[in-house]
Amino acid sequence: MSEHHNGPVETGAPMNYPEHEKTYTMFINGAKYGTMIIVVLLIAMAAGFFTTAGFLGSVILFILLNIAGFFLLR
């Protein structure tokens, strides 16, 4: 019923650890920058709707906060 293995658990092709690290890094960066863009968009929308900034002011705020965010998250 139960099988006892005496060899390596890994069967099949060997793992490509550098590729795993690259994929993990890309995922973390995507999550980090994606979250930043959504938060900046919400801030710009709030500035456009609830202040006298208007559409143009919120677009400028969105661009400026994205630039600052990209520099801070590097």
N, C-alpha and C positions, 0 to 999 in steps of 0.2 A: 504494500500500500504506500508506504512512504519511501522516497528515494533518498539515498545518501550520496552526495557529490563529494568527491575528493580532489577535484581540480578547480580551476578558476571559475568563478560564477559567470563571468562574462563570456558569452558565446557569440559567434558571428564575427562581424568586422570589428577591428579595434576602434576604440573611441578616438575622436579627433578633438582633443582638448583645446587647442588654440581656436578652433572654429566655434566651440561652445563658449569660450570666453568672449569672442567677438560678437556672437549673437546676444549674449547677456548684456554686454556693454551697449549694444545698439538698442535693446529693449529698455534699459534703464534711462538712456538719453532720450528716447522717444517719450517715455512716461514723464520724465522731468520737464522737457520742453513743451510737451502737449498740455500738461497741467498748468504751466506758466502762461501759455497762450490763452487758455480758457479763463483763468483768473483775470488776466489783463483785459480780456474782452468783456467780462462782467463789470469790471471797474469802469471801463470806458462807456459801457451802456448805462451804468448808473449815473455817470457824469453827464451824459447826454440827456437822460430823461429827467433827472431830479435837480439839475442846476441850469444856469442860463448858458452853458457852454454850447449847446446845440449839436447838430450833426458834425459840422466841421471841427469843432473843438474836441469832440469825442474821438474823431478819427486821428487827429494830431496827438491826443493823449495816448491812444492805442499804439501808435507808431513809436512814440517816445518811450513808453513803458516797455514795449517789446525790445527795443534796442538796449535799454538799461538792464532788462532781465537776462538777455543773452550774454551781456558782459558779466553780470553777477553770477550766473550759473556755470560759467566755463570752468 
